[in-house]
Amino acid sequence: MNFISFVSMRKYPIGIQDFRKIREDNFFYVDKTRLIHSLIESGSYYFLSRPRRFGKSLLLSTIKEIFSGSKELFKGLWIEDNRDWEKKHPVIHFKFSQIPYQQIGLEGAIHNELDNIASDFKISLTKENIKEKFTELIRKLAIDERVVILIDEYDKPIIDYLDDIPKAEENRSVFKGFYSVLKDADEYIRLLIVTGVSRFSKVSIFSDLNNLEDISISETMNDLTGITQVELETNFEQELKALAAKEGITEIETLDEVKRWYNGYSWGGINTLYNPFSLLSLMKQLRFDNFWFHTGTPTFLVKTLKKRGEFLFDDIRVSSNSLGNFDINNPVSAPLLFQTGLSHH
């Protein structure tokens, strides 16, 4: 079997963010479970900022299955023999990119999602407002074991309305009440992980939770999402050979070219990463292209830069403090470039 036909038989999870689907349908998976295990055993409250299509949703989906005790999904992965699978925790998993806040409003969408999660666990909620209902859900689920709370793309209902500031402010206000529940729920929570593109100031999740550890630019967690050089060379050997044959260049030249196209990301400041969406698209199509830019570039960023007349971005340098707080009313371009993935180091 030649390299290209071998590659065509592999299934690449391009755009698939559900760990169960990836494993049950035999899609390719780069094993991140050793680092995930380190994350969930070394702390309890985390915030992770990464660009769109950089593996945040898959990370949380994987963690959900770990705490749900889904050992069968982890066959052959590092964590299979390194975890007590009898130890399970109820998981509250919010995916804000998938709830209909644009159609029915953020508060109504959260109400529905809380009810749906409660229904999945066969419990009923009686409280009327989302703050009390969220509290009720956490406490009822934590009767036997503390809960795991995973909040994916917490900032999307704000980012989607950066060109409509009153609506963005309204959604931020809803979030302030919703997230304030967490500061008084410590005794019920085993793990809380919040992901997003940006760290918005004046959202209570950051002001109220003093113990929320921001691992966005942690060197030890740099490789949590994205693909490292070692992972590229060990997981995609056949694809790289096929790509070299197709391009008519050596394998060393192929590695250099792949690195030049897709290896510009580093949140720890030392080791660089490949964009997983772009890399998987490359391996499937065996051609170089700006895959991520075509699908992952946030429109709000483009609008902001056009409005400000900013088009030159070489050698921009900002402090970590300025990256940490993003204000709706003053969307500074440098943090936006960094958080959306168009500025890498």
N, C-alpha and C positions, 0 to 999 in steps of 0.2 A: 504494500500500500504506500503510495507516495505521500509526501508531507501535506500537500493541499487537500487531498481526499481525507486524510486523518483529521485535519483541522475542521473540515466541513461536518464531521460527525459529532463534534463537541457542541454542547449547548451553552451559550453565554447568556448570563442573566442581565441583559441590557435593559435597564429601566425596571427590573423586578426587585422589589424592596422587601419581600416577604420571605423570611428564612425557611419557613416550612415548605413553601412552594418550591424554593430552590432545591431543597434536599429531596423532597418527595418526587419531584419531576426530573431529578438527575441533572440539574444545571451545575455548571462549574462554580466552585466556591474556593476562594483563597482563605485558608484557615487562620482566623484571627482569634481563636478561642483562648489561646494562652494569655494574650494581652488582655482580653476581656475578663478572664478569670482574675488577673491581677487587679484590674479596675474595680470589680465588684467586691473583692475581698479586702481591699486596702482603704476603702472609704464608703461614705453613705450618701453624700449630697454633691452632685456634679452639674456643671454647665459646660456644654461643648458647642463651640461655634465652628461651622464649616460651610463652604459654599454649597449651593444646590448640586445635586447629583454627585455627591462625594461620599456617600455611604452612611450618612447619619441614620436614615430610616432603617436600613438593613441592620445596623448595629443594634438599635433598640429592639427590633424584631427578634434578633438572635438572643438578646438578654431576656426577653419575655419567655422564649422557649426554654432557656436554662432554668429560670425560676419556676416554670410550670412543670418541670420534671420530665421534659420530652427527650429522654435519653436516646431513643431510637433515631432521632434526627441528627445526632452527633456521632454516629458510628464512623470510626476511622479518624476523627478529629482529636486534637490534643486533649480536650477537656473530657472526653469520654471516660477515661480512666483516672481522672484527677478531680472528681467531684462526687459528693454524696447526693445521689439523685433522689433519695427518699425525702430530702429536705426541700419542701416546696413552699412557695409563697403566692398569695393571690396577687395578680398583676392588673393595675389600672393603666391602660395604654391609650393615651390621647394622640390622635394623628390629625393635627389641625389642617393639614392640606386636604383632608378627605371629608371634612364635615361641611354642611351647606350654609356657612355663615353669610355668604354673599346673597343667598336667596331668602333666608329667614332671619338674618341678623345673628350676631355672635352670641348673644345671651340665649336666644331660642335654640341655637345649634348646640350650645353647651348643655342646656337642659335635656335635649334629646339624647345626647351622647352619654350623659350620666345615667339616664334611664336605660339605655341600651346595654351599658356595662353592667348595671345592676341586674338586668334581665339575664345576661349571660351567666351570672353567678346565682340566678334563681332567688334573688332577694328583691324586696320592694322598698321604694323610697317614699317618704311621706312629706318631706319638707318642700316648701314652695319656692324659695329663692335659691339661686345656684350656689351661694356661699354655704348656706345651711345644708343643702342637698349634697354637696361635695363632702362636707364634714361627716354627714350621715353615712355616705357610701364608704368612706375610709374606715370609720369606726365599726361598721357592721362587717366589713371584710376582714378586719384585724382581730376578730374574736379569738381565733386559734393561732394564727401566725401574722406577724407584721406584714404590711403591704409593700409591694414594689410599685412605684409610680414613675411611668415613662411618658414624658411629654415631648412629642416630636413636632418640630417647626412651630414652636410657641409663638413666634413673631410674624407668621404669615398673615394673620388677619390685620396686622398693623402695616406691614410692608405693602400689601396689596392696595392700600389706600394712601400712600405717601403723596399722591397727587390730589387727594381730597382730605386735607388736614382735619376738618371737623369730624369726619367719619373715623379717621385714624385715632383721634383723641377719644372718641366715644368707645372704640374697641379697647384702647389702652385702659380706660376707666373700668370697663367690664373686667378686664384681666386683673386689675389691681385688687378688686374684691375677691375674685376667684382664687388667685394665688395667695392671698393673705391667709387662707385656710391652713396653708402648709406650715406656717411658723409656729402654730399651736398644736401641730399634729405629730411632733417628734416621736413620742412614745409609740405611735402606731406605724411608723415608717421604717422599713428595713433598708430601702434604697430609693433615692430620687435622682433621676437624670433628666435634664432639660436640654434640648438641642434647638438650634436656630441658626440663622445667618448672621444676625446682629444682636448686640447686647444693648437693648434700649434702656436709657435712663428713665427714671420715674415709673418703672413697673415694679410692683411690690415684691416680685420674686427675687429681685436683687437687693432692694433696700431692707426687706424684712428678714430674709434668710442670710444671716451673717456667716453661717457655716457652709454656704454653697460654694464649693471649690470650682473655680474656673480653670479647666484643663485645656482650654483652647490653644494656648502656646506653651504647654508643658512638653519638655523634651522627652520625658518618659512615656507620654501618651501620643507622641507625634504620629506613630504608625497605626493608630487605632482605626482610622479610615484611610483610604488611599492604598497604593501598592508600592512597596519598597523595591529597590534594585534587586535584592536577593530574591524576593517573591516573584519578580518578573522573570528572572533567569531560571529559577527552579520550577515554576508553574507553567511557563509558556515556551519551553524549549522547542517543541515541534512547530509552534506557530512562528517563532522567530526564524527557524530554518526555512519554513515555507515562504515567509515574507522576503528573506534574502534571495531565495531562488526566483521569486516573482519579480523582484526589483533588479536582479542581476548584479548584486553586490555581495560582499563577504558578510559573514555573520557578525564580525566585529564592527564593520561599517553599519550594519543594520541596528545593532545595539546603540551605536552613537546617534543614529538618526532618530530612533525611538526616543532616546533621552532628550534630544534637541527639541522634539515636538511636544512631549508630554510630561517631562520630569521637572517642572519649575516650581513645585509647591513645597513649602517648609513652614511649619508652625512652631517647631522647636528651635529653629534657627541654625541647625547643623545638618541633619540628614534630610535629603529631598525625597519627594514622593511623586508617583505617577497618578494622574487623574484616572480613577477607575472606569468612569463612563467612556472616556476617550480611549483608554487602553483596550477595554473589552470590544469596543466598536472596531478598533484597528485589527484586533485578532480575528474578528468575524469577517470583516470585509477585505482584509489584507491590502489596505491602501491608506495612505496618510491624508488626513483631513482635519479641519477644525471642528471635530464632532461636538465637543462640549459647548463651544461658542454658539453653534447653530440652535441648541436646545436649552442651554442652561443660563444664558445671559439674562439677568433680571431687567425687565423693561424700566423699572423705576430708576435703576442706576443710569441707564442710557438717557432717560429724560432729565435726571438731575444734572448730569455732566453737560448736556446740551444747553440747559437753562443757564448754567454757570459759565458756559463758553470755555470749558476745560477740555483740552485735547492732547496735552503733552504730559506724559506720566513717567518719564525716565528719572531714576534716582530720587524718588520720593522717599523721605524718611520721616517717621513719626514715632512718638513714644508709645509704650504699651498702655500708658494711662489714657491717651487719646483714643486708642483702639477700643477701650473698655466701656465707653459710654457714648451712645448714639442718641441724639435728640431729634424727635420728629420735626420740630420747628427749625432745626438747624442741621440739615443732613450734610455734614462735612464729607468731602469726596474721598479723602485718604482712607478713613475707616471703612467706607463703603467699598472701595476697590479691594481692600484687604479681605473683608468679610465675604465678599461675593466671589472671590477667587481670581480676580483679574490682576491682582498684585500679590505676589506669591511669598516673599520671604519676610 
